[in-house]
Structure formats: C-alpha cells, structure tokens
Amino acid sequence: MEADTTVIYYTSNQEDEAFEQKIREKLLEVIGDLPLISVSQKPINLGKNICVGEVGVSNQNAHRQLQVGCEAATTKYIHIAEADCLYSKEYFEYRPPVDNRAFRTPIYVHYLKGDRFHKKRASECATVVGREYLIYRIKRSLRNRPMWEPTIEHGASVPFTFRHEDWEQFDLSVPPISLKTGKGMHQTHGYVGTETELPYWGKASDITKLFT
C-alpha cells in the first residue's frame, strides 16, 4: 500500500553529531517503511536528504526547511520530526481526521543535566498535518520575508505557523520527548506537569545515560 504520510526531519546541525546520530537511529527504528525526507544545513545520511547550506539558525529558517521538505514530498500528510526529539511508533501511526487543520500531541521536555520530564501541552515537533495545508500556512506566516533569515528572532518577531487557536490536540499512550542539550534554539518553555518516569521510556535518568 502506498504511504499517505511523509516524515520530515529538519535540523540546523548545531547538536553534537554523535547525539544527533542516536536521534536518527531511534527515528529509523519507529517509522517503518514511511518515506523520510531530511532537510539539513550540512549533508547527512538520512532518507532523502536535502541540504540547504549553512543559512543560519532562526525560527524562520526552521520553517523554511520544513517548507522545503514538504514541497519535495508527495503524500497527503506530514509527520514532523525534529533533530532533538524521540518518538514512538504510535506517533507515526496517527492520522488526522481532516487535512486542513494541524493536530498536535503533548510532549515531555527533558534537560539532559536534570532528572525530570516536564510536560508541555504541545509543540511543533509533534505535529501531524495535511501537506498542502502546511505549505500554505508556512508561506502565509513568512509572507513579505526573504527566503532565509540568519539571525534568531525573539518576542513578537518570532513567526508562528500555527497559534494556540489554530490546532487540535490528540493523545498518545507514549508521548514524544524533546531533549535539551543546551545547544538547541529554545531552552525554556511553559510546563503543565513534571514526571520522573514515563511509559515505555522509563526514568529520565536512563534517557540521560543513553544520550550523554
């Protein structure tokens, strides 16, 4: 059966290569036969790789890389995968009920120097959405901007593809985990709960041992 979704993995290649390679290996374990497009700022060996060059680290560039991946895909849906996140097979099995709205699942953030999982209501890193709709929303949020922006934005200047009222939540028994090494673009978030252990993933301290 032909796949109806493509996994888009995008990275600015700022993390240590050994760390990001572990993330990629975990990703390949759970996506099965789904098509995979990686959009990177340095060449990487992951699915169909599109290297955009070292265009700089910014929210806009992250969205542009996602746009590039979506435009190269041909499936109805997109599953977003980021370079510092762990996913379960369950995430890639989810299909949204409509293709003109974004669907996000709660995630847990884990700072690798800590011993807790911090629950976040939703994140772009765990989003499933119709491909054509996502391209439209990215282009709309970045209208009147150049293709690339090498400087990270802050506050009101940060472009948002989907705001709080523009997406719906779906729940998984095994939540995605965003790992914070100190080298990513965003380090602080608003949290709604804290755990020391999660189903399937185990203890936060075990995740630290695997990725440091």
N, C-alpha and C positions, 0 to 999 in steps of 0.2 A: 504494500500500500504506500502511495506517495505521501510524504510528510506534509503536514499542514502548518508547521511552525518551524522557524529557524532560530537557533541560539546565536545571539550577537554578543560577543565578548569584546570589550574595549578596554584599552589600557594606555596610559601615558608613559609606561615603562619607568616609573620612579621607584618602584619597590625593588628590593634585592632580587636578583634573578633566581636564586635558589628558592626563595619564598614563593615567588610567582609561579615557578615551575611546579611546586607542590599544589598550588591552587589549580593549575591547568590539569594536572593528573587527576585530581579529585573530580573536576568537572567532566573529564572524559569518562570517568567511571559511571556517571549517573545519567548522561544524556542519551545513551544507547545509540541508535542509528540516525538521530536527528541531524539535519545539516547544521554545520557550525561555521560561522564567519567571524574571524578575529580582525579587529581594526586597531592597529598599534602605531606608535611613533617610532619604533625600531622594529626591524623584521623579527618575527617569531614563528615557530613551527607549531601551528595550531589551526586545524581546519583549513579553510580558505583564508589565507592571510592577506590583508590589505594594509600596507604600510603607508601612512600619510606623511611621514617625515617628522622631524622634531619641531612641531608647530607651537609647542609651549603648553603649560599646564593652566587650564582655566575651565570654568563651568561651561562656557561657550564651546570650547574645543571638545570637551567630553560629549556634548550634544551633537556637535558636527561629526565626530567619529561614529556615534550611534547612527546618525543620518546616512553616512556613507555605507555603513553595514546594511541598513535597511534597504537602501537603493540597489544594493548588489543582490539582495535576497529576492525570492520569487514566491514565497509562501504567504498564506493568508494572515498568519500570526507571527509575532516576535516574542521570544523569551529573552529578557535582558540578563546578562551575566557580567559582573564586574571582576576586576583583577585582584580584589582582596576579599572575596566572598566565597563561602561554602554553601553548597546547595544539596538537597536530597533529590532522589529520583522523582518523588511526589511532586515537586515544583514543576518539573518539565512535563508531567502528565496532565497538569491542569490546562483546561481550555475555557476561555471566557464565553459567556452566553451571547455576546454581541461583539462585533468587530469595530465599533465606533465609540469605544469608551475604554479607558485604562482600568486595569484590575491589579491591585497590589496586596501583598500578604505581609503581616507583621514580621519583623526580623529581630534578631538579638545582636547587639554590638558587644564585641569582646576586645578589650585593650590587652594586648599580649603581655603587658607587665603586671596585669591585675589578675584577680581570681573570681571574677563575676561576669555573668551575661546580663546586659542591660537591654530591656525590651524597648523597642521603638515601634510606634504604631504602623509605620510604613516607610518605604524607601524606594527610590528609583531603581536600586539594584535588584529588587524583587518585583518586577513589573511584567505583566503579560498583556499584550495589546495588539490590535489589528495593525498590520504593517503599513498599509496606506494611510491609516489614520495617524499613526505615529509620525510618519514623514510630514504629513500636513501640520501637525502640532509643533514639531520642531521648527519647521520653516516659519510658522507664524510667530513663534516666540523669539526667533532670531531675525525677523524682518528688519530691514534697514541697517543691518550689521554686515561687516565684511565676513568672508568665509571663516577666517581664523582670528583669534584674539589671544596673544601670547601672555597676557597678564591676568592673574586670577582676580575675580570680582568679589566684592564684599557688599553686604547690606542690600540696599534697593537696586543695585546694579546687577545682581545675580539673576540670570534669565531662568525662568521656570517653564518647563514644557507643560506640566500638569500641576495645578494648585490644589489645595485641600478639597475643594468642592468638585473637582474635575475627575475624580476616580472613585472606584468602589473597592471594598475590601473583600478578600477571600482568605479562608483559613486553611492551614495545613497542620497535620499532626507532627511533622518535623520541620521546624522553622529554619529559614536561611540564617547564616551567621556572617556578619561583617567584621572582619579582623582589622584592628587598628595597630599599626606598627610604629606610627609617628611620621611616616613618610607620605601618607595619603593627603588628599586635598582638604578634607574636612576631618576634624578631630573631636569636636564636641557636638552633642545632639540633645534633644529633649527626650527624656525617657519616662515610661509609664510603669516600670516594674524592674525587679532585679532577681536573678536566679544564680545559684552556684552550679546547677546541673540541669541538663536538658535531655528529653527523649532522643535516643539514637546517638547524639553527640557525646553524651557523658558529661564529665566535670569540665569546668572552664580551665582548670589547671592542666588537664590532659591535653586540651587543644593547644595550650601554651607550649607544652613539651613537644608536640608534633610540628609546630611551626616556628620554633626558635632554636 
